[in-house]
C-alpha cells in the first residue's frame, strides 16, 4: 500500500494538536511509517515564515501569499517525497485552513484562494481530512486556559473565529467524501474510537 496524506483541521481550541499526537502513534502501531508535520511550517524556511505569519501584522493578501509560499516549500521538501516513499503524512493544517482563516475569517475571495491552491499544489489533495469541530464559546474557554502566549490568530475576536468555523463546515459539506467532521466536545475515548474507525478505511 502506498502512502496516505491525512490532515487535521479546526478552529483554535478544537484540540486537534492533542489528537494528532495520538493518531500518529496509532498509525505507527499499525506498522506505517509516518511523517508528522504542520502548517505553516514543516521545513526550515516554513518555520521562519511561520514566525512572521503568527507574530507580525500584515496585509491580508501578503498573509495568504506567505501561507502558500510556505506550503509550496513544504510540499516539495516533505509531503511529496514522503508520499513517494510510501510513507504516511499527518499534517496539522493544510489548504483547508487557508480557505477557513484567510477566506472565511479575513474575507479573501475564494477565487483568489482557488488560484493559489491550483498553482501551488496542482491536483494534490489530502486523502482524508479530520475536521475537529467545537462551538466557539467552548474553544475560547480552552484557549483562555492555555499556558502560553497566544498568537495573533488565536487573539482574534469571537466573530472572526465564528466565520472560520462556518467556512470549515461549509467546505466539509462540499467535500464530505474527504472531510470528516468530528464533534470535539466528546470524550477523548470516544474521539479516539471514531478516529480509529475512520482511518482504518483510508
BELVEN-V778824 format. One record per residue. N is the residue number from 1. PHI is phi in whole degrees, 0 to 359 (none if undefined). NEAR is the number of other C-alpha atoms within 12 Angstrom. D_FIRST is the distance of its C-alpha to the first C-alpha in Angstrom with 2 decimals. Layout:
# BELVEN-V778824
N_PHI_NEAR_D_FIRST ; N_PHI_NEAR_D_FIRST
This chain:
# BELVEN-V778824
1_none_13_0.00 ; 2_283_17_3.79 ; 3_290_26_6.77 ; 4_230_34_8.89 ; 5_245_38_12.65 ; 6_243_39_14.97 ; 7_241_40_18.72 ; 8_242_45_21.66 ; 9_227_48_24.97 ; 10_153_46_28.46 ; 11_294_45_32.10 ; 12_299_44_33.43 ; 13_99_33_34.04 ; 14_282_35_31.28 ; 15_91_35_29.69 ; 16_298_37_26.26 ; 17_296_29_26.45 ; 18_297_20_27.06 ; 19_290_35_24.15 ; 20_299_35_21.83 ; 21_301_23_22.74 ; 22_295_23_22.06 ; 23_297_38_18.68 ; 24_300_33_17.47 ; 25_298_21_18.81 ; 26_296_23_17.21 ; 27_294_30_13.64 ; 28_294_19_14.44 ; 29_293_13_15.92 ; 30_273_15_12.67 ; 31_97_13_11.48 ; 32_276_26_9.76 ; 33_278_25_11.51 ; 34_233_32_13.37 ; 35_262_34_15.89 ; 36_261_33_18.70 ; 37_211_34_21.02 ; 38_206_35_23.70 ; 39_227_42_25.79 ; 40_296_37_28.31 ; 41_135_35_27.52 ; 42_88_32_24.48 ; 43_222_25_26.18 ; 44_304_19_29.70 ; 45_293_23_31.07 ; 46_299_30_29.31 ; 47_291_24_30.88 ; 48_293_22_34.27 ; 49_294_29_33.87 ; 50_301_29_32.90 ; 51_302_22_36.24 ; 52_294_23_38.08 ; 53_295_31_36.30 ; 54_273_26_36.80 ; 55_241_18_40.27 ; 56_250_18_42.17 ; 57_296_15_43.68 ; 58_199_16_42.89 ; 59_298_15_43.12 ; 60_306_23_40.50 ; 61_289_22_39.29 ; 62_299_18_39.21 ; 63_302_30_37.01 ; 64_296_36_34.55 ; 65_296_27_34.54 ; 66_293_33_33.95 ; 67_301_42_31.05 ; 68_285_38_29.36 ; 69_295_31_30.43 ; 70_298_36_28.70 ; 71_293_40_25.59 ; 72_298_32_25.60 ; 73_298_28_25.85 ; 74_298_35_23.10 ; 75_298_35_20.70 ; 76_285_21_21.65 ; 77_268_22_21.92 ; 78_235_33_19.18 ; 79_293_39_16.79 ; 80_297_26_15.87 ; 81_299_20_15.72 ; 82_295_27_13.48 ; 83_296_28_10.90 ; 84_295_19_11.44 ; 85_281_19_10.75 ; 86_90_19_7.27 ; 87_280_27_9.45 ; 88_267_37_10.22 ; 89_242_42_13.70 ; 90_242_45_16.27 ; 91_239_42_19.45 ; 92_280_38_22.92 ; 93_79_40_24.09 ; 94_205_42_23.20 ; 95_295_42_24.93 ; 96_304_44_25.76 ; 97_295_42_28.05 ; 98_293_41_29.94 ; 99_293_39_30.64 ; 100_281_38_31.75 ; 101_275_40_33.80 ; 102_286_36_35.12 ; 103_278_33_35.18 ; 104_296_29_36.15 ; 105_290_31_37.79 ; 106_259_29_39.61 ; 107_94_23_39.98 ; 108_292_27_38.34 ; 109_296_21_37.80 ; 110_295_24_34.42 ; 111_296_13_35.24 ; 112_295_21_35.39 ; 113_296_31_32.23 ; 114_296_23_30.45 ; 115_297_19_31.73 ; 116_296_27_30.46 ; 117_300_28_27.02 ; 118_294_17_26.72 ; 119_296_17_28.30 ; 120_279_26_26.21 ; 121_240_26_22.67 ; 122_61_14_22.92 ; 123_261_13_20.52 ; 124_287_21_17.95 ; 125_226_24_17.82 ; 126_301_34_15.98 ; 127_287_29_13.37 ; 128_208_35_15.62 ; 129_238_40_19.11 ; 130_259_48_20.98 ; 131_258_45_24.68 ; 132_274_38_26.97 ; 133_249_36_30.28 ; 134_208_32_33.66 ; 135_303_26_37.25 ; 136_296_29_38.75 ; 137_294_22_41.55 ; 138_290_23_39.22 ; 139_300_28_37.13 ; 140_295_27_40.44 ; 141_297_18_41.53 ; 142_294_22_38.40 ; 143_292_25_38.84 ; 144_297_17_42.51 ; 145_268_13_41.59 ; 146_291_17_39.32 ; 147_266_8_40.68 ; 148_193_9_40.26 ; 149_284_14_41.55 ; 150_284_19_39.99 ; 151_281_19_38.76 ; 152_289_20_40.37 ; 153_285_30_37.86 ; 154_297_29_38.22 ; 155_277_20_41.99 ; 156_296_23_42.11 ; 157_288_18_44.20 ; 158_298_23_43.03 ; 159_299_18_43.32 ; 160_300_27_40.80 ; 161_293_35_38.22 ; 162_293_29_39.03 ; 163_294_26_38.30 ; 164_299_38_34.98 ; 165_299_37_34.04 ; 166_298_28_35.22 ; 167_294_33_33.20 ; 168_300_41_30.00 ; 169_294_33_30.73 ; 170_294_21_31.68 ; 171_293_30_28.43 ; 172_297_29_26.51 ; 173_294_16_28.72 ; 174_280_14_27.89 ; 175_229_21_24.09 ; 176_294_18_23.54 ; 177_288_18_20.12 ; 178_256_26_18.83 ; 179_264_32_21.53 ; 180_252_33_22.10 ; 181_273_33_25.54 ; 182_240_33_26.19 ; 183_288_25_29.82 ; 184_280_34_30.23 ; 185_277_23_33.55 ; 186_291_17_31.90 ; 187_292_14_31.89 ; 188_303_19_29.15 ; 189_299_14_28.31 ; 190_292_16_27.97 ; 191_295_28_25.88 ; 192_295_27_23.46 ; 193_298_19_23.19 ; 194_295_24_22.49 ; 195_298_34_19.82 ; 196_299_23_18.08 ; 197_293_17_18.32 ; 198_294_24_17.19 ; 199_285_28_14.10 ; 200_290_16_12.96 ; 201_252_13_12.41 ; 202_289_24_10.69
